[in-house]
């Protein structure tokens, strides 16, 4: 990859003085503000629609854009983002609403805008290219393509002009330099495009392990040991390093699900599981206390920007909340800790109140920004709180949620967080937890009502089959474990909506629904997560219809995604649009791997039907990643669970 990086530096950094970007006055910018429309006006993605009136002449991903690029011999500028991405909004305001930049892009490029949540296949391929070129990634993703779609250089966020942000070249300068190279040295662009494409294919193919290694129960101990090495003993969470202690922390539900499984297994065998339980509850406790949890509205933000779970990146994602509902509910059942039940109930009530369509499907995300500022909807000043509450109410809130301390957000504001659990605070105040909660609830309701009057963050109303599957499981699990039928009913209503409205004429699942239309071939995650949700409904209700639907979808998944040469599942179906590479992804990240979830789904279907074909496919799915699991089992904690479950069947 060294040669790729050298060429990237040549293209973007080592050409000072080639062109100078002209600065645009504020007056000129204001005068240039006017209405525009581009080729995104008929799209259904809320993210794409926010760009439909940029002066940049955006096209959606598709043949029309590529045909135009080939005909006019222009480069393609590909911009990939999503609705709740803060820096995506920043780059739009700075560059894509800028008349001078838009004019240059429209003259010299064909500009393509992609919602990464609608087209995760496009995102995956071109993010691999950016990571190969720059050794890092992120959104907005900015990639420059040969007219045939091969990437040759790219990066993430760029400020509009040189000098706008120290250390970063200006976007206007970059697009002018690249246009000059395209005009003067097209062979250099073609050469680099070939090299980058080769590297992308090699990287994605490397994720398709082909070695078959025997796996033993040692995988469980190795997974636990690896997680323990990364665990923050003081504040909970994974990825902690003394050398870099303040890196952001993500919920990583896959790790939590593994630890929960391991505790239950060890207890069933007469052992304590103390080490695993400490990691599980250590993270759940600190997340429940911190600002990553919305203490007024319920649910969790996407991640914490600090080690302590105090200050979140304020977007709220359906997939996090779906997975965390399952984990918190199950850990409540395991421990009896009432704090976990309250977290689960508040989370699910938030989803029902703010992220559920009247049809029953669940929306994708809430933005971090409102009125152009990150976190403005969620933050509080001390004066605001004092004005809304009585003196007694204010003193109680300030003591318990940290408002009596120095501001913790942007020097002037507060993100509400708990100093300790309500159970502990009640004990210290010599009252019952119920009594304390009865005093706090009306205070929280007052502030929530006041917050609801603010300008709200953008709600991404896409209904994604995959993320709905995770949330359906969350409702089904919570309903079963908390003995609340209303939750099961909500999950069932969402499942019925997906099954009735998000399948094509052949019955195949579709990926996205918005504006009364379902679009895009489903990906592996759509099938895997939806089947998992259906299995959770079957487990919660015993109703055969959920098993029937699950088996129907699994038959389609095996037919369209199965790798007949190396086993396991591809990310895209056999009839999907062909990109420059076809990928697999065996790694659990913020969302679990489609392969690990599919392996568990196949095992469940075997257990309830005794159909040996399901067991055979489950074993082959595990075999397809046995090389990775042997050397790095923590890469897929959900697959580690499958290892043990299959071994127990052999005993």
C-alpha positions as CSV (number, residue, x, y, z in Angstrom):
1,X,0.0,0.0,0.0
2,X,3.0,2.3,0.3
3,X,2.9,3.1,-3.5
4,X,-0.8,4.1,-3.2
5,X,-0.1,6.5,-0.4
6,X,2.8,8.1,-2.3
7,X,0.6,8.8,-5.3
8,X,-2.2,10.2,-3.0
9,X,0.3,12.6,-1.5
10,X,1.4,13.6,-4.9
11,X,-2.1,14.3,-6.0
12,X,-3.3,16.3,-3.0
13,X,-0.5,17.6,-0.9
14,X,2.8,17.9,-2.9
15,X,1.5,20.4,-5.5
16,X,1.6,23.7,-3.7
17,X,1.3,26.7,-5.9
18,X,-0.2,24.7,-8.8
19,X,-3.5,26.5,-8.3
20,X,-4.6,29.1,-5.7
21,X,-8.1,29.0,-4.3
22,X,-9.9,32.3,-4.4
23,X,-11.6,33.3,-1.1
24,X,-15.2,34.1,-1.3
25,X,-16.5,37.0,0.8
26,X,-19.4,36.5,3.2
27,X,-21.4,39.0,1.2
28,X,-21.0,37.0,-2.0
29,X,-22.0,33.8,-0.2
30,X,-25.2,35.4,1.1
31,X,-26.0,36.8,-2.3
32,X,-25.6,33.4,-3.9
33,X,-28.2,31.7,-1.8
34,X,-31.1,30.6,-4.0
35,X,-33.2,27.6,-4.7
36,X,-31.8,24.8,-6.7
37,X,-33.0,21.3,-7.7
38,X,-30.9,18.4,-8.8
39,X,-31.4,14.7,-9.6
40,X,-32.0,13.7,-6.0
41,X,-35.5,15.3,-5.9
42,X,-37.2,12.0,-6.6
43,X,-35.2,9.9,-4.1
44,X,-36.8,8.5,-0.9
45,X,-33.8,8.7,1.5
46,X,-34.2,11.6,3.9
47,X,-30.4,12.1,3.8
48,X,-30.4,12.3,0.0
49,X,-33.4,14.6,0.0
50,X,-31.5,17.1,2.3
51,X,-29.1,17.5,-0.7
52,X,-31.8,17.7,-3.4
53,X,-31.6,21.5,-3.5
54,X,-27.8,21.9,-3.2
55,X,-26.3,23.9,-6.1
56,X,-24.2,20.8,-6.7
57,X,-25.9,18.8,-9.5
58,X,-26.0,15.5,-7.6
59,X,-27.0,12.2,-9.1
60,X,-28.1,9.1,-7.2
61,X,-25.9,6.1,-7.6
62,X,-26.9,4.4,-10.9
63,X,-26.2,4.0,-14.6
64,X,-27.4,7.5,-15.5
65,X,-24.5,9.0,-13.7
66,X,-21.9,6.6,-15.0
67,X,-23.2,6.9,-18.6
68,X,-22.9,10.7,-18.3
69,X,-19.3,10.4,-17.0
70,X,-18.3,8.0,-19.8
71,X,-19.9,10.1,-22.5
72,X,-18.5,13.4,-21.3
73,X,-15.1,11.9,-20.2
74,X,-15.4,13.3,-16.7
75,X,-14.3,12.0,-13.3
76,X,-16.9,11.0,-10.8
77,X,-17.0,12.7,-7.4
78,X,-18.6,10.2,-5.0
79,X,-19.8,11.5,-1.6
80,X,-21.1,9.0,0.9
81,X,-22.8,9.9,4.2
82,X,-25.8,9.4,6.3
83,X,-28.5,11.4,8.0
84,X,-27.1,11.5,11.5
85,X,-23.5,12.2,10.5
86,X,-22.4,15.6,12.0
87,X,-19.4,16.2,9.7
88,X,-21.6,15.3,6.7
89,X,-23.7,18.3,7.6
90,X,-20.7,20.4,8.1
91,X,-19.3,19.6,4.7
92,X,-22.6,20.2,3.1
93,X,-22.9,23.7,4.6
94,X,-19.3,24.6,3.8
95,X,-18.8,23.1,0.4
96,X,-21.9,21.7,-1.2
97,X,-24.0,24.8,-0.6
98,X,-21.1,27.0,-1.9
99,X,-21.9,28.4,-5.3
100,X,-18.3,28.6,-6.5
101,X,-17.5,25.1,-5.5
102,X,-20.7,23.8,-6.9
103,X,-20.1,25.5,-10.2
104,X,-16.7,24.0,-10.5
105,X,-17.9,20.5,-9.6
106,X,-20.8,20.7,-12.1
107,X,-18.5,21.7,-14.9
108,X,-15.7,19.2,-14.4
109,X,-17.2,16.2,-12.5
110,X,-20.3,14.0,-12.4
111,X,-21.3,14.2,-8.7
112,X,-22.9,11.2,-7.1
113,X,-24.4,11.2,-3.6
114,X,-25.0,7.9,-1.6
115,X,-26.8,7.2,1.6
116,X,-24.5,4.6,3.2
117,X,-27.5,3.1,5.0
118,X,-29.3,2.5,1.8
119,X,-26.3,1.2,-0.1
120,X,-23.9,-0.4,2.4
121,X,-22.4,-2.4,-0.4
122,X,-21.2,0.8,-2.2
123,X,-20.0,2.2,1.2
124,X,-18.1,-1.0,2.0
125,X,-16.2,-1.2,-1.3
126,X,-15.2,2.5,-1.5
127,X,-14.4,2.8,2.2
128,X,-12.0,-0.1,1.7
129,X,-10.4,2.0,-1.0
130,X,-10.1,5.1,1.2
131,X,-8.7,3.1,4.1
132,X,-6.1,1.6,1.7
133,X,-5.1,5.0,0.5
134,X,-5.1,6.9,3.8
135,X,-4.9,4.3,6.5
136,X,-8.1,5.7,8.0
137,X,-11.7,6.2,7.1
138,X,-14.8,8.1,8.1
139,X,-17.8,10.0,6.9
140,X,-18.5,12.0,4.9
141,X,-16.5,9.8,2.6
142,X,-15.1,11.7,-0.4
143,X,-13.9,9.5,-3.3
144,X,-12.8,10.4,-6.8
145,X,-13.5,7.8,-9.4
146,X,-12.5,7.0,-13.0
147,X,-15.6,7.3,-15.3
148,X,-15.8,3.5,-15.2
149,X,-16.2,3.5,-11.4
150,X,-12.7,2.5,-10.3
151,X,-11.5,4.6,-7.3
152,X,-8.2,6.4,-7.6
153,X,-8.0,8.8,-4.6
154,X,-10.1,10.0,-1.7
155,X,-10.5,10.9,1.9
156,X,-13.1,11.9,4.4
157,X,-14.1,15.5,5.4
158,X,-12.4,18.4,3.7
159,X,-13.0,22.1,4.6
160,X,-14.1,24.3,1.7
161,X,-10.9,26.3,1.3
162,X,-7.2,26.3,2.3
163,X,-6.8,27.8,5.7
164,X,-10.3,27.1,6.9
165,X,-9.1,24.4,9.2
166,X,-5.5,24.0,10.1
167,X,-3.7,21.0,8.6
168,X,-6.4,20.2,6.0
169,X,-6.3,21.1,2.4
170,X,-9.3,23.0,1.0
171,X,-11.8,21.0,-1.1
172,X,-11.8,23.7,-3.8
173,X,-8.1,23.4,-4.2
174,X,-8.3,19.6,-4.3
175,X,-10.9,19.4,-7.0
176,X,-8.9,21.8,-9.1
177,X,-5.7,20.0,-8.7
178,X,-7.3,16.6,-9.5
179,X,-9.0,18.1,-12.6
180,X,-5.7,19.4,-13.9
181,X,-4.1,15.9,-13.4
182,X,-7.1,14.3,-15.1
183,X,-6.7,16.7,-18.1
184,X,-2.9,16.6,-18.3
185,X,-2.0,13.1,-17.2
186,X,-5.0,10.7,-17.6
187,X,-2.6,7.8,-17.7
188,X,-1.6,8.5,-14.1
189,X,-5.3,8.4,-13.0
190,X,-5.8,5.2,-14.9
191,X,-2.7,3.6,-13.4
192,X,-3.7,4.5,-9.8
193,X,-7.3,3.4,-10.4
194,X,-6.0,0.0,-11.5
195,X,-3.7,-0.2,-8.4
196,X,-6.4,0.9,-5.9
197,X,-9.0,-1.5,-7.4
198,X,-6.5,-4.4,-7.2
199,X,-5.8,-3.5,-3.6
200,X,-9.6,-3.3,-2.8
201,X,-10.2,-6.7,-4.3
202,X,-7.3,-8.2,-2.4
203,X,-8.4,-6.7,0.9
204,X,-12.0,-7.9,0.5
205,X,-11.0,-11.3,-0.6
206,X,-8.7,-11.6,2.4
207,X,-11.8,-11.3,4.5
208,X,-13.0,-14.6,3.0
209,X,-10.9,-17.1,5.1
210,X,-10.5,-20.4,3.4
211,X,-8.5,-22.4,6.0
212,X,-10.4,-25.1,7.9
213,X,-9.2,-25.5,11.5
214,X,-10.8,-27.5,14.3
215,X,-12.2,-25.4,17.0
216,X,-12.6,-26.4,20.7
217,X,-14.2,-24.9,23.8
218,X,-10.8,-23.1,24.3
219,X,-12.3,-20.5,22.0
220,X,-14.6,-19.3,24.8
221,X,-11.7,-18.8,27.2
222,X,-9.6,-17.0,24.6
223,X,-12.5,-14.7,23.8
224,X,-13.0,-13.9,27.4
225,X,-9.3,-13.3,27.9
226,X,-9.1,-11.0,24.9
227,X,-12.0,-9.0,26.1
228,X,-10.5,-8.7,29.5
229,X,-7.3,-7.3,28.1
230,X,-9.3,-4.4,26.5
231,X,-11.7,-3.9,29.4
232,X,-11.6,-0.7,31.4
233,X,-11.8,-1.9,34.9
234,X,-12.6,1.5,36.3
235,X,-15.2,2.8,33.9
236,X,-16.3,-0.3,31.9
237,X,-16.3,-0.8,28.2
238,X,-13.8,-2.2,25.7
239,X,-11.0,-0.8,23.6
240,X,-9.3,0.8,26.6
241,X,-5.6,1.4,26.5
242,X,-3.4,3.1,29.1
243,X,-1.4,4.6,26.2
244,X,-4.6,6.2,24.8
245,X,-7.1,6.3,27.6
246,X,-9.6,8.8,26.2
247,X,-10.6,7.2,22.9
248,X,-14.4,7.1,22.3
249,X,-16.3,4.2,23.7
250,X,-19.0,2.3,21.8
251,X,-21.7,0.0,23.4
252,X,-20.4,-3.0,21.5
253,X,-23.5,-5.2,22.1
254,X,-21.8,-8.3,20.6
255,X,-19.3,-8.3,23.4
256,X,-22.0,-7.9,26.0
257,X,-24.1,-10.7,24.5
258,X,-21.1,-13.1,24.6
259,X,-20.4,-12.2,28.3
260,X,-24.1,-12.7,29.1
261,X,-24.1,-16.1,27.4
262,X,-20.9,-17.1,29.2
263,X,-22.2,-16.1,32.6
264,X,-25.4,-18.2,32.1
265,X,-23.4,-21.1,30.8
266,X,-20.9,-21.1,33.7
267,X,-23.7,-20.7,36.3
268,X,-25.4,-23.7,34.7
269,X,-22.2,-25.7,35.2
270,X,-22.0,-24.7,38.9
271,X,-19.4,-22.0,38.4
272,X,-19.7,-18.3,39.4
273,X,-18.8,-16.6,36.1
274,X,-17.6,-13.7,38.3
275,X,-15.1,-12.3,35.9
276,X,-17.5,-12.3,33.0
277,X,-20.3,-10.9,35.1
278,X,-18.0,-8.1,36.3
279,X,-17.3,-7.0,32.8
280,X,-20.9,-7.3,31.7
281,X,-22.4,-5.3,34.6
282,X,-19.5,-2.9,34.8
283,X,-20.3,-1.6,31.3
284,X,-24.1,-1.7,31.7
285,X,-23.9,0.2,35.0
286,X,-21.7,3.0,33.7
287,X,-23.7,3.4,30.5
288,X,-26.9,3.6,32.6
289,X,-25.3,6.4,34.7
290,X,-23.6,8.4,31.9
291,X,-24.8,10.9,29.4
292,X,-24.7,8.3,26.6
293,X,-28.1,7.4,28.1
294,X,-30.9,9.9,27.5
295,X,-32.2,10.3,31.1
296,X,-35.2,12.3,30.0
297,X,-36.4,10.6,26.8
298,X,-35.0,7.1,27.1
299,X,-32.6,5.2,24.9
300,X,-29.0,5.5,24.1
301,X,-26.9,7.8,21.9
302,X,-24.5,6.2,19.5
303,X,-21.2,6.4,21.5
304,X,-19.4,8.4,24.2
305,X,-16.7,10.8,23.2
306,X,-14.9,10.2,26.5
307,X,-13.7,7.2,28.6
308,X,-16.4,7.9,31.2
309,X,-19.6,7.5,29.1
310,X,-20.4,11.1,30.1
311,X,-20.7,13.1,26.9
312,X,-22.2,11.4,23.9
313,X,-22.1,11.8,20.2
314,X,-25.8,12.7,20.2
315,X,-27.2,10.8,17.3
316,X,-29.5,7.9,18.2
317,X,-29.4,4.8,16.1
318,X,-32.1,2.1,16.0
319,X,-29.6,-0.7,15.8
320,X,-27.9,0.2,19.1
321,X,-31.1,0.4,21.0
322,X,-32.5,-2.8,19.5
323,X,-29.4,-4.8,20.7
324,X,-29.2,-3.0,24.1
325,X,-32.9,-3.7,24.8
326,X,-32.1,-7.5,24.5
327,X,-29.0,-7.2,26.7
328,X,-30.4,-5.1,29.5
329,X,-33.6,-7.1,29.7
330,X,-31.6,-10.4,29.9
331,X,-29.2,-9.0,32.4
332,X,-32.2,-7.8,34.6
333,X,-33.5,-11.4,34.4
334,X,-30.1,-12.7,35.5
335,X,-29.4,-10.3,38.3
336,X,-32.7,-8.9,39.4
337,X,-31.2,-5.4,39.2
338,X,-34.2,-3.0,38.9
339,X,-32.0,-0.4,37.3
340,X,-31.7,-2.6,34.2
341,X,-35.4,-3.0,34.0
342,X,-36.0,0.8,34.1
343,X,-33.4,1.3,31.4
344,X,-35.1,-1.3,29.2
345,X,-38.6,0.1,29.7
346,X,-37.5,3.7,29.1
347,X,-35.6,2.6,25.9
348,X,-38.5,0.8,24.5
349,X,-40.9,3.6,25.3
350,X,-38.6,6.0,23.5
351,X,-38.6,3.8,20.4
352,X,-42.4,3.5,20.5
353,X,-42.9,7.3,21.0
354,X,-40.3,8.7,18.6
355,X,-39.0,6.0,16.2
356,X,-42.1,4.0,15.3
357,X,-44.2,4.6,12.1
358,X,-47.9,4.3,12.4
359,X,-47.7,1.2,10.3
360,X,-45.5,-0.4,13.0
361,X,-42.1,-0.3,11.3
362,X,-39.2,1.4,13.1
363,X,-37.3,4.4,11.8
364,X,-33.6,4.4,11.4
365,X,-32.0,7.3,13.3
366,X,-32.2,10.7,15.0
367,X,-29.6,13.2,14.1
368,X,-27.0,14.6,16.5
369,X,-27.5,18.1,15.2
370,X,-30.3,20.6,15.4
371,X,-30.2,24.2,14.3
372,X,-26.7,23.5,12.9
373,X,-25.3,22.6,16.3
374,X,-24.4,19.2,17.7
375,X,-26.3,18.3,20.8
376,X,-28.3,21.5,21.0
377,X,-31.6,19.6,21.4
378,X,-30.3,17.6,24.4
379,X,-28.1,20.1,26.3
380,X,-29.3,22.3,29.3
381,X,-28.1,25.5,30.9
382,X,-28.5,25.9,34.6
383,X,-30.8,28.9,34.1
384,X,-33.2,27.0,31.9
385,X,-33.5,24.2,34.5
386,X,-34.0,26.7,37.3
387,X,-36.6,28.6,35.4
388,X,-38.7,25.5,34.7
389,X,-38.5,23.8,38.2
390,X,-39.4,24.8,41.7
391,X,-36.6,25.5,44.1
392,X,-37.1,22.1,45.7
393,X,-37.2,20.3,42.3
394,X,-34.1,22.1,41.1
395,X,-32.1,21.1,44.2
396,X,-33.1,17.5,43.8
397,X,-32.3,17.4,40.1
398,X,-29.0,19.3,40.5
399,X,-27.8,17.0,43.2
400,X,-28.7,13.8,41.4
401,X,-28.0,14.6,37.8
402,X,-24.9,16.7,38.1
403,X,-26.3,20.2,37.5
404,X,-24.7,21.5,40.7
405,X,-21.3,20.7,39.4
406,X,-19.4,22.8,36.8
407,X,-20.8,22.6,33.2
408,X,-19.7,19.4,31.5
409,X,-20.5,20.2,27.8
410,X,-19.0,23.0,25.8
411,X,-18.1,24.9,29.0
412,X,-21.6,26.4,29.4
413,X,-24.0,23.5,29.3
414,X,-25.0,20.3,30.9
415,X,-25.5,16.8,29.7
416,X,-27.6,15.1,32.4
417,X,-26.0,12.1,34.0
418,X,-26.3,10.2,37.3
419,X,-23.6,10.2,40.0
420,X,-24.7,6.8,41.2
421,X,-27.6,4.5,40.7
422,X,-31.0,5.5,42.0
423,X,-31.0,2.5,44.3
424,X,-27.8,3.8,45.9
425,X,-28.9,7.4,46.1
426,X,-32.2,6.3,47.8
427,X,-30.2,4.3,50.3
428,X,-28.0,7.3,51.1
429,X,-31.1,9.4,51.5
430,X,-32.8,6.8,53.8
431,X,-35.8,6.4,51.5
432,X,-37.0,3.7,49.2
433,X,-36.1,3.7,45.5
434,X,-39.8,3.9,44.7
435,X,-40.2,7.0,46.8
436,X,-37.1,8.7,45.2
437,X,-38.4,7.8,41.7
438,X,-41.8,9.2,42.5
439,X,-40.1,12.6,43.2
440,X,-37.8,12.5,40.1
441,X,-40.4,11.3,37.5
442,X,-42.4,14.6,37.4
443,X,-39.2,16.6,37.2
444,X,-38.0,14.6,34.3
445,X,-41.4,14.9,32.6
446,X,-41.4,18.7,33.0
447,X,-38.0,18.9,31.3
448,X,-38.9,16.4,28.6
449,X,-42.0,18.5,27.8
450,X,-39.9,21.6,27.6
451,X,-37.3,19.9,25.4
452,X,-40.0,18.6,23.1
453,X,-40.8,22.3,22.2
454,X,-37.3,22.8,20.8
455,X,-36.5,22.4,17.2
456,X,-36.0,18.7,16.8
457,X,-33.1,16.9,15.2
458,X,-33.7,15.3,11.8
459,X,-35.6,12.0,12.0
460,X,-34.5,9.6,9.4
461,X,-37.7,7.8,8.5
462,X,-36.1,5.0,6.4
463,X,-37.4,1.7,7.6
464,X,-34.5,-0.8,7.1
465,X,-35.3,-4.5,7.2
466,X,-32.0,-5.3,8.9
467,X,-32.2,-2.7,11.7
468,X,-35.9,-3.5,12.2
469,X,-34.9,-7.1,12.7
470,X,-32.6,-6.1,15.6
471,X,-35.4,-4.0,17.2
472,X,-38.0,-6.7,16.7
473,X,-35.7,-9.0,18.6
474,X,-35.3,-6.3,21.3
475,X,-39.0,-6.0,21.8
476,X,-39.6,-9.8,21.7
477,X,-36.8,-10.5,24.2
478,X,-37.9,-7.7,26.5
479,X,-41.5,-8.8,26.3
480,X,-40.7,-12.3,27.2
481,X,-38.1,-11.5,29.9
482,X,-40.1,-8.6,31.5
483,X,-43.4,-10.4,31.0
484,X,-44.9,-7.5,29.1
485,X,-47.1,-8.5,26.2
486,X,-47.3,-5.0,24.8
487,X,-43.6,-5.2,23.8
488,X,-44.2,-8.5,22.0
489,X,-47.2,-7.0,20.2
490,X,-45.0,-4.1,19.0
491,X,-42.3,-6.4,17.7
492,X,-44.9,-8.5,16.0
493,X,-46.5,-5.5,14.3
494,X,-43.2,-4.4,12.9
495,X,-42.5,-7.9,11.6
496,X,-45.8,-8.1,9.9
497,X,-45.2,-4.7,8.3
498,X,-41.8,-5.9,6.9
499,X,-43.1,-9.2,5.6
500,X,-46.2,-7.6,3.9
501,X,-44.5,-4.4,2.5
502,X,-40.8,-5.1,2.0
503,X,-40.8,-8.1,-0.4
504,X,-40.7,-8.2,-4.2
505,X,-43.0,-10.1,-6.5
506,X,-41.0,-13.3,-5.9
507,X,-41.2,-12.9,-2.2
508,X,-37.5,-11.9,-1.8
509,X,-36.8,-9.4,1.0
510,X,-36.1,-5.8,0.2
511,X,-33.8,-3.5,2.1
512,X,-35.4,-0.1,2.6
513,X,-38.9,1.4,2.8
514,X,-39.7,5.1,2.7
515,X,-42.4,7.2,1.2
516,X,-44.7,4.2,0.7
517,X,-42.2,2.4,-1.4
518,X,-39.7,-0.5,-0.8
519,X,-36.4,-0.4,-2.6
520,X,-33.1,-2.1,-3.1
521,X,-32.3,-5.8,-3.0
522,X,-31.8,-7.0,0.5
523,X,-28.3,-7.6,1.9
524,X,-27.2,-10.5,4.1
525,X,-27.8,-8.4,7.3
526,X,-31.5,-7.9,6.2
527,X,-32.1,-11.6,6.1
528,X,-30.0,-12.5,9.1
529,X,-31.3,-9.9,11.5
530,X,-35.0,-10.3,10.3
531,X,-34.8,-14.1,10.8
532,X,-33.3,-13.5,14.2
533,X,-36.2,-11.2,15.1
534,X,-38.7,-13.8,13.8
535,X,-37.0,-16.5,15.9
536,X,-37.2,-14.2,18.9
537,X,-41.0,-13.8,18.3
538,X,-41.3,-17.5,18.0
539,X,-39.5,-18.0,21.2
540,X,-41.6,-15.4,23.0
541,X,-45.0,-16.6,21.7
542,X,-44.7,-20.2,20.5
543,X,-46.7,-19.1,17.4
544,X,-45.9,-21.3,14.4
545,X,-46.4,-18.5,11.9
546,X,-43.1,-16.8,13.0
547,X,-41.3,-20.1,12.5
548,X,-42.9,-20.5,9.0
549,X,-41.7,-17.0,8.0
550,X,-38.3,-17.6,9.4
551,X,-37.9,-20.8,7.4
552,X,-39.1,-19.0,4.2
553,X,-36.5,-16.3,4.5
554,X,-33.8,-18.8,5.4
555,X,-34.5,-20.8,2.2
556,X,-34.1,-17.6,0.2
557,X,-30.9,-16.6,2.0
558,X,-29.3,-20.0,1.4
559,X,-30.3,-19.9,-2.2
560,X,-29.0,-16.3,-2.9
561,X,-26.2,-15.7,-0.5
562,X,-24.4,-19.0,0.1
563,X,-20.8,-19.3,-1.0
564,X,-20.8,-22.7,-2.8
565,X,-17.0,-22.8,-3.0
566,X,-15.9,-21.7,0.4
567,X,-19.1,-21.9,2.5
568,X,-20.5,-19.1,4.5
569,X,-22.5,-16.1,3.2
570,X,-21.6,-13.3,0.9
571,X,-22.7,-9.7,1.8
572,X,-24.7,-9.4,-1.4
573,X,-27.0,-11.7,-3.2
574,X,-26.1,-13.6,-6.4
575,X,-28.4,-11.3,-8.4
576,X,-27.2,-8.1,-6.9
577,X,-25.6,-5.3,-8.9
578,X,-21.9,-6.1,-9.6
579,X,-19.4,-3.7,-8.0
580,X,-15.7,-3.9,-8.3
581,X,-15.6,-6.7,-5.7
582,X,-18.0,-9.0,-3.9
583,X,-17.4,-9.0,-0.1
584,X,-17.9,-11.1,3.0
585,X,-17.6,-9.7,6.5
586,X,-17.1,-12.2,9.3
587,X,-16.4,-9.6,11.9
588,X,-18.8,-8.4,14.7
589,X,-18.7,-4.6,15.0
590,X,-21.3,-2.2,16.3
591,X,-23.6,-4.5,14.5
592,X,-23.0,-8.3,14.4
593,X,-21.7,-10.1,11.4
594,X,-24.4,-11.5,9.1
595,X,-22.5,-14.7,9.2
596,X,-22.4,-15.1,13.0
597,X,-26.1,-14.2,13.3
598,X,-26.9,-16.6,10.4
599,X,-25.0,-19.4,12.1
600,X,-27.1,-18.9,15.3
601,X,-30.3,-18.7,13.3
602,X,-29.6,-22.0,11.6
603,X,-28.9,-23.6,14.9
604,X,-32.2,-22.3,16.3
605,X,-34.1,-23.6,13.3
606,X,-32.4,-27.0,13.8
607,X,-33.3,-27.1,17.5
608,X,-37.0,-26.4,16.9
609,X,-37.4,-28.5,13.7
610,X,-34.8,-31.2,14.0
611,X,-34.0,-30.7,10.3
612,X,-30.4,-31.8,9.9
613,X,-29.9,-29.5,6.9
614,X,-29.9,-26.5,9.2
615,X,-27.3,-28.1,11.4
616,X,-25.1,-28.9,8.5
617,X,-25.3,-25.3,7.2
618,X,-24.6,-24.0,10.7
619,X,-21.5,-26.1,11.0
620,X,-20.3,-25.0,7.5
621,X,-20.9,-21.4,8.4
622,X,-18.6,-21.8,11.4
623,X,-16.1,-23.7,9.3
624,X,-15.9,-20.8,6.9
625,X,-14.5,-18.6,9.6
626,X,-12.6,-21.2,11.6
627,X,-9.2,-19.7,10.6
628,X,-10.2,-16.3,12.1
629,X,-11.9,-17.8,15.1
630,X,-8.8,-19.9,15.9
631,X,-6.4,-16.9,15.9
632,X,-8.7,-14.0,16.9
633,X,-12.0,-15.3,18.4
634,X,-12.7,-11.8,19.9
635,X,-13.3,-10.7,16.3
636,X,-16.7,-12.4,16.4
637,X,-18.0,-12.9,19.9
638,X,-21.4,-14.0,18.5
639,X,-19.6,-16.8,16.5
640,X,-17.8,-17.9,19.7
641,X,-21.3,-18.6,21.1
642,X,-22.0,-20.8,18.1
643,X,-18.7,-22.7,18.6
644,X,-19.8,-23.8,22.0
645,X,-23.4,-24.5,21.1
646,X,-22.3,-26.9,18.3
647,X,-19.7,-28.5,20.5
648,X,-22.3,-29.2,23.1
649,X,-24.5,-31.0,20.5
650,X,-21.6,-33.3,19.8
651,X,-21.2,-34.3,23.5
